[in-house]
Amino acid sequence: MVPLGQVKDLETAKQMAALLEAENARLHQRLEALVQENARLKGEDAQARLQLELTQLQEQLARMQQRLFGASSEKRPSAQQEEPAAHECQQRGHGPRAQPELPVQEVLLPLDEADKVCGLCGGALAEWRGQTEDSEEVSVVERHFVLKRYRRQKYRCPEGCAPVTAPTAPRLIPGGRYAVDFAVHVALQKYAFHLPLARQERMYRREGLVVDTQTLWDQLSALARHLQPSYEALLTVVFASPLIHADETHWHLLDKGPGKKWYAWTVASPRAVHHRILPSRSGATARQVLGNYQGVAMVDGYAAYQTATKPGADGPASCSLVFCWAHVRRKFVEAEQVAPACAQVLSLIGQLYAIEAGLPDPHALEGAQQTAALALRLLVRREQSVPLVAAIREWALAQRALPGSGLRKALEYMLALWSGLTVFLSNPWVPLDNNLVERQLRDLVLGRKNHYGSKSLRGTEVAALFYSLIETARLGGEDPGRYLLRAALAAIDNPGTFTLPSSLD
């Protein structure tokens, strides 16, 4: 039979799909008979065994349908949401956006000489000074490259002393041909906007600059060397926070063979982000990433973090762990497709998030205001969140789920992490979830998708550095390009100097 994916005729595809559906139903009947016979021979409860098999098949089918046809968002419809009345006019779009950052070019559109005649009387039209009909449009002026030729003026002394030459502009590479701002531009295109160097090369050639990918890479590597002290300083900023977030995702190192997985490890605070790309996802690597941090680390349920924080031969655990309610919720969202009872616990978790939405963020405050915010968070959580958490646990203990089912896995996941999930009730610094660090991993994941990882070990170091600096600048509201240029020029002028984003100064 021709594979269904290769069939182009619609009617043929429909016939093949109908045949496959009939065959699928026949196989389900056969499976049911075989499961019952197998259970009978083993002396098991055939009905329970059959129910387990069918439940697992239903969950697999539901997950497949979600991947193929479902929305990627985890949002669920709220009971408070109401459908708008049919007669209400719904505004589409957001209207013209203000563009305060764009330079304004005034363009006056006059009539042609032949048209300066009144259409009614035939008399000559005179200009009505100060009267125009105005409108706006956003246009584009193409980027262009220039070749700057520096002419360093020389001076001589009338007494015959040694001549003096004006200093040169700061150079990224001594004797190099490319400016610091060009290297910053290339870094932003790759690590902030996810354009691989090969694609940048083609774009630049179209705009008149002939350059190869190796030259572009050389500029990135040189810029990263100047910015290395600034990158290392970010880790100190992250670890100065009373609470950090940690997570990891895979990263391909291409010179170790096709598909060789390394891992991008991230630690973040509300003020700074620090990425490292390492060859392992083990507990030992997690311990290396967490270092000697002494505060509280928010993580998901990955066992490496728990291994990393256990007391070992080198001393007691460096930090304590708290766990993420968003991961718990995600498990129940997946299980809800075949276990409607999950709607109750999802509603309770939603109420926890509603409470948190009304609480102040202590990281955005200082001094007495921060102290008051922490006290308020603790008070509200004790009064409102404690009963909800107790109801969630009571619900979980009352459930009966088949082994291996999505509901059973969700329950086991939550209850195994329970002590770390409830720390937020007594520690006002602790948020409900680890979403902060997941947001900081998005750019890295998009970059991985576009340029498939790194070609070399040096490539992983440069990628980690630029993702860290760019995302930290964004957290503080500073333009990443201006920050990278400012930090690079300072380091070229005084080697070894580190420069933090303005929000961290």
C-alpha positions in Angstrom: 0.0 0.0 0.0 1.2 3.5 -0.8 2.0 5.5 2.4 -0.9 7.9 3.2 1.5 10.8 3.4 2.4 10.3 -0.3 -1.2 10.3 -1.6 -2.1 13.6 -3.3 -5.6 12.8 -4.6 -8.2 13.8 -2.0 -10.7 11.0 -2.8 -8.0 8.3 -2.7 -6.9 9.7 0.7 -10.4 9.6 2.0 -10.8 6.0 1.0 -7.5 5.0 2.5 -8.4 6.8 5.8 -11.7 4.9 5.9 -9.9 1.6 5.5 -7.4 2.5 8.2 -10.2 3.5 10.6 -12.0 0.1 10.0 -8.7 -1.8 10.5 -8.1 0.2 13.7 -11.5 -0.8 15.0 -10.9 -4.5 14.2 -7.5 -4.3 16.0 -9.1 -2.8 19.1 -11.6 -5.7 19.2 -8.7 -8.2 18.8 -6.7 -6.4 21.5 -9.7 -6.6 23.9 -10.0 -10.4 23.3 -6.3 -11.0 23.8 -6.1 -8.9 27.0 -9.0 -10.9 28.5 -7.4 -14.2 27.5 -4.0 -13.1 28.8 -5.6 -12.0 32.1 -7.5 -15.3 32.4 -4.4 -17.3 32.0 -2.5 -15.3 34.6 -5.4 -15.4 37.0 -5.8 -11.6 36.9 -8.9 -9.4 36.9 -9.6 -9.3 33.2 -12.0 -6.3 33.5 -9.5 -4.2 35.4 -6.7 -5.2 33.1 -8.8 -4.3 30.1 -9.8 -1.0 31.6 -6.1 -0.1 32.2 -5.2 -0.9 28.6 -8.1 1.1 27.2 -7.3 4.1 29.5 -3.7 4.1 28.3 -4.8 4.0 24.7 -7.3 6.8 25.3 -4.6 9.0 26.9 -2.2 8.3 24.0 -4.9 9.2 21.5 -5.7 12.4 23.4 -2.1 13.5 23.5 -1.7 12.8 19.8 -4.8 14.9 19.0 -3.6 17.7 21.2 -0.2 17.8 19.5 -1.8 17.7 16.0 -4.8 19.9 16.5 -4.7 21.6 19.9 -3.5 25.0 20.8 0.0 25.3 22.3 -1.3 27.6 25.2 -2.1 26.0 28.5 -4.9 28.4 29.2 -8.2 27.0 30.1 -11.6 28.7 29.8 -12.6 30.4 33.0 -16.0 30.1 34.6 -16.1 33.9 35.0 -15.6 34.5 31.2 -18.8 35.5 29.5 -19.5 35.4 25.8 -20.1 38.9 24.4 -23.6 39.7 23.4 -24.3 39.1 19.7 -25.4 42.7 19.1 -22.2 44.2 20.7 -19.8 45.6 18.1 -16.4 44.1 18.7 -13.5 46.4 17.8 -10.9 44.7 15.7 -7.2 45.5 16.1 -5.7 48.2 18.3 -5.8 51.2 16.0 -2.8 53.3 15.1 0.1 52.9 17.5 2.0 55.9 18.6 5.6 55.9 17.4 7.5 58.3 19.7 10.9 56.7 18.8 10.7 57.2 15.0 12.2 60.4 13.4 9.6 62.4 11.6 10.0 63.5 8.0 7.7 66.3 6.8 6.7 65.7 3.2 4.6 68.5 1.5 2.5 67.3 -1.4 1.7 70.2 -3.8 -0.5 70.2 -6.8 1.1 69.9 -10.3 1.0 73.2 -12.2 -1.5 71.8 -14.6 -3.9 71.1 -11.8 -3.8 74.5 -10.2 -7.1 75.5 -11.9 -10.5 75.7 -10.2 -12.8 73.0 -11.4 -15.9 75.2 -11.1 -15.0 78.6 -12.5 -11.7 77.9 -14.2 -9.7 80.5 -12.2 -6.2 80.0 -11.0 -5.8 78.4 -7.6 -3.7 80.2 -5.0 -1.9 78.4 -2.1 -3.8 78.6 1.2 -0.9 79.1 3.6 -0.9 77.0 6.7 -3.8 74.8 5.6 -3.0 71.2 4.9 -4.8 67.9 5.2 -2.5 65.6 7.2 -2.0 61.8 7.4 0.9 59.5 8.4 2.5 56.3 7.1 5.4 54.3 8.4 8.1 53.8 5.8 11.5 52.2 5.7 15.0 53.5 4.9 17.2 50.6 4.0 20.2 49.9 6.2 23.5 50.6 4.5 27.1 49.9 5.4 29.9 52.5 5.0 33.7 52.1 4.8 35.1 54.6 7.2 38.6 55.7 6.2 40.3 57.2 9.2 43.0 59.8 8.6 45.0 60.4 11.8 46.4 63.8 11.7 50.1 64.1 12.4 51.7 67.1 14.2 55.3 68.1 14.3 57.2 70.3 16.7 59.0 73.4 15.3 62.0 72.5 17.6 62.4 69.1 15.8 61.0 66.9 18.5 59.2 63.6 17.8 56.0 64.0 15.7 52.6 63.3 17.4 49.8 61.4 15.8 46.1 61.7 16.8 44.8 58.6 18.6 42.9 56.0 16.6 39.3 55.0 17.3 38.8 52.0 19.7 39.4 48.7 17.8 37.7 45.4 18.5 40.7 43.6 17.1 44.1 45.4 16.9 44.6 46.1 13.3 41.2 44.7 12.5 38.9 46.1 9.8 35.5 45.9 11.5 34.1 48.3 14.0 32.9 47.5 17.5 29.4 48.6 16.6 29.4 46.2 13.6 30.3 43.3 15.9 27.5 44.3 18.2 25.1 44.4 15.3 26.1 40.9 14.2 25.7 39.6 17.8 22.2 41.1 18.1 21.1 39.6 14.8 22.2 36.2 15.9 21.4 36.0 19.6 18.5 38.5 19.9 16.8 37.9 16.5 18.0 34.4 15.8 19.5 34.9 12.4 22.3 32.4 11.6 25.6 33.8 10.3 25.0 32.2 6.8 21.7 34.1 6.5 23.3 37.3 7.7 26.1 36.9 5.1 23.5 36.7 2.3 21.6 39.7 3.6 24.8 41.8 3.9 25.9 40.8 0.4 22.5 42.1 -0.9 23.2 45.4 0.8 26.7 45.8 -0.7 28.9 44.3 2.0 30.9 41.2 0.9 31.8 39.2 4.0 32.0 35.5 4.8 30.7 33.7 7.8 34.1 33.0 9.3 34.8 36.8 9.4 31.5 37.3 11.1 32.3 34.6 13.6 35.7 36.2 14.3 34.0 39.5 15.3 31.6 37.7 17.6 34.4 35.7 19.3 36.6 38.9 19.8 33.6 40.8 21.2 32.9 38.0 23.6 36.4 38.1 24.9 36.1 41.7 25.8 32.7 41.1 27.5 33.8 38.0 29.4 34.3 39.9 32.8 30.8 41.4 32.4 29.3 37.9 31.8 31.1 36.5 34.9 29.8 39.4 37.0 26.2 38.4 36.2 26.5 35.2 38.3 27.4 37.2 41.3 24.3 39.4 40.8 22.1 36.3 40.5 23.4 34.6 43.6 23.0 37.8 45.6 19.2 37.3 45.4 17.5 35.5 48.4 15.7 33.3 45.8 16.9 32.1 42.3 15.2 30.1 39.5 17.0 27.2 37.8 16.2 25.2 34.7 17.9 23.4 31.8 17.3 22.5 28.2 19.2 20.6 25.5 21.7 22.2 23.2 23.4 20.6 20.2 27.2 20.6 19.9 27.7 19.8 16.2 31.5 19.1 16.2 30.9 16.1 18.6 28.8 14.3 16.0 25.3 14.8 14.6 22.7 15.2 17.3 25.2 15.2 20.2 23.3 16.7 23.1 24.8 19.2 25.5 22.6 21.1 27.9 22.0 24.8 28.5 21.7 25.4 32.3 20.2 28.6 33.5 20.1 30.4 36.9 18.1 33.6 37.1 16.8 36.2 39.5 14.3 39.0 38.8 17.3 41.2 38.0 19.8 39.0 36.0 20.2 35.8 34.0 23.2 33.5 33.7 23.4 30.7 31.1 26.0 28.0 30.8 26.2 25.2 28.2 27.7 22.0 29.7 28.1 18.4 28.4 26.0 16.7 31.1 22.5 16.8 32.7 23.7 14.9 35.8 23.3 15.7 39.5 27.0 16.6 39.6 26.5 19.2 36.9 23.5 20.6 38.7 25.7 21.0 41.8 28.3 22.8 39.7 25.6 25.1 38.4 24.2 25.9 41.8 27.7 26.3 43.2 27.8 27.6 46.8 24.5 29.5 46.6 23.1 29.6 50.1 19.5 30.8 49.4 16.4 29.1 48.0 16.3 27.7 44.5 13.0 27.3 42.6 13.2 24.3 40.3 11.0 21.7 38.6 10.8 18.1 39.6 13.9 16.9 37.8 15.8 14.6 40.2 19.3 16.1 39.4 18.5 19.2 41.5 17.5 17.0 44.5 20.7 15.0 44.1 22.7 18.2 43.9 21.4 19.6 47.1 21.8 16.5 49.3 24.6 16.6 51.9 27.7 15.0 50.4 31.3 14.3 51.1 32.2 18.0 50.4 29.8 19.3 53.1 26.1 20.1 53.7 23.7 21.1 51.0 24.4 24.6 49.7 20.8 25.6 49.2 17.2 24.5 49.7 14.7 23.7 47.0 11.2 24.8 46.3 9.0 23.4 43.5 6.9 24.8 40.8 3.1 24.8 40.8 3.0 25.4 37.0 4.6 22.0 36.4 2.0 20.4 38.7 -0.8 22.2 36.9 0.6 21.1 33.5 0.4 17.4 34.5 -3.3 17.8 35.5 -4.1 19.7 32.3 -2.7 16.7 30.3 -4.6 14.2 32.5 -7.9 16.1 32.3 -8.4 15.0 28.7 -9.4 11.5 30.0 -9.9 12.3 33.7 -12.6 15.0 34.0 -12.1 15.0 37.8 -9.0 17.1 37.3 -11.2 20.1 36.6 -11.6 20.4 40.4 -8.0 20.6 41.3 -7.3 22.8 38.3 -9.9 25.2 39.7 -8.2 25.2 43.1 -4.8 25.9 41.6 -6.3 28.7 39.5 -7.6 30.3 42.8 -4.1 30.2 44.2 -2.9 32.1 41.1 -5.7 34.6 41.5 -4.6 35.3 45.0 -1.0 35.8 43.9 -2.0 38.2 41.1 -3.2 40.7 43.8 0.0 40.6 45.9 2.9 43.1 45.5 6.2 42.1 44.1 8.9 42.5 46.8 11.7 42.5 44.2 10.4 45.7 42.7 10.5 47.5 46.1 13.1 48.6 48.6 13.5 49.3 52.3 10.3 49.7 54.3 8.1 49.2 51.3 9.7 45.9 50.6 9.3 44.8 54.2 5.6 45.8 54.2 5.1 43.9 50.9 6.7 40.7 52.3 4.5 41.0 55.5 1.4 41.4 53.4 2.2 38.4 51.2 2.7 36.2 54.2 -0.5 37.4 55.8 -2.7 36.9 52.7 -1.2 33.5 52.0 -1.9 32.3 55.5 -5.4 33.5 55.5 -6.4 32.6 51.9 -3.9 30.2 50.3 -3.5 27.7 53.3 -7.1 26.5 53.0 -6.8 26.1 49.3 -3.6 24.1 49.6 -5.3 21.9 52.2 -8.2 21.3 49.9 -5.8 20.3 47.0 -4.1 17.7 49.2 -7.4 16.4 50.5 -8.7 16.0 46.9 -5.5 14.3 45.8 -5.6 11.7 48.7 -9.3 10.9 47.9 -8.5 10.0 44.2 -8.3 6.5 42.9 -6.4 6.2 39.6 -5.2 3.3 37.6 -1.5 2.6 37.7 0.3 4.2 34.8 -2.5 6.5 33.9 -2.0 10.2 33.4 -4.0 11.0 36.6 -1.9 8.6 38.7 1.3 10.2 37.4 0.1 13.7 38.1 -0.9 12.7 41.6 2.4 11.0 42.3 4.4 13.9 40.9 2.6 16.4 43.1 2.6 14.4 46.3 6.3 13.5 46.0 7.2 17.2 45.8 4.6 18.4 48.4 7.0 19.7 51.0 8.7 21.9 48.4 5.4 23.0 46.9 4.1 24.4 50.2 7.2 26.5 51.2 5.6 29.6 49.7 3.0 29.5 52.5 5.7 30.4 55.0 8.3 32.2 52.9 7.0 35.3 51.2 10.0 35.5 48.8 8.9 32.3 47.1 6.6 32.6 44.0 4.2 29.9 42.9 6.1 28.9 39.8 9.4 28.8 37.9 8.0 30.7 34.9 10.6 33.5 35.2 13.5 31.2 34.2 11.4 29.5 31.5 10.8 32.9 29.9 14.5 33.6 30.0 15.1 30.3 28.1 12.8 31.2 25.2 15.4 33.1 23.2 17.9 30.4 23.6 15.4 27.8 22.4 14.4 29.9 19.4 18.1 30.3 18.6 18.6 26.6 18.9 15.8 26.0 16.4 17.2 28.5 13.9 20.9 27.6 13.9 20.7 24.1 15.4 23.1 24.7 18.3 26.9 25.4 18.2 29.7 24.2 15.9 32.3 24.1 18.6 33.0 24.4 22.3 33.9 28.0 21.8 30.6 28.5 20.1 28.7 27.3 23.3 30.7 29.7 25.4 30.0 32.7 23.1 26.3 31.7 22.9 25.9 31.5 26.7 27.6 34.8 27.1 25.5 36.8 24.6 22.2 35.2 25.7 23.0 36.1 29.3 24.0 39.7 28.6 21.1 40.4 26.2 18.4 39.0 28.4 19.7 40.7 31.5 19.7 44.1 29.7 16.1 43.4 28.7 15.1 42.6 32.2 16.4 46.0 33.3 14.7 47.9 30.5 17.9 48.8 28.7 18.4 48.4 25.0 20.7 45.4 24.5 22.6 46.9 21.6 23.4 50.1 23.5 24.4 48.1 26.5 26.7 45.7 24.6 28.4 48.6 22.9 28.9 50.5 26.1 30.3 47.5 27.9 32.6 46.6 25.0 34.1 50.1 24.7 34.7 50.2 28.4 36.5 46.9 28.3 38.6 47.9 25.2 39.6 51.1 27.0 40.4 49.3 30.3 40.9 45.5 29.7 39.3 43.4 32.4 36.6 46.0 33.2 33.1 44.7 33.7 30.0 46.7 33.0 26.6 45.8 34.2 23.3 47.0 32.7 22.3 50.4 34.0 19.5 48.8 36.2 22.3 46.9 38.2 24.7 49.8 38.6 
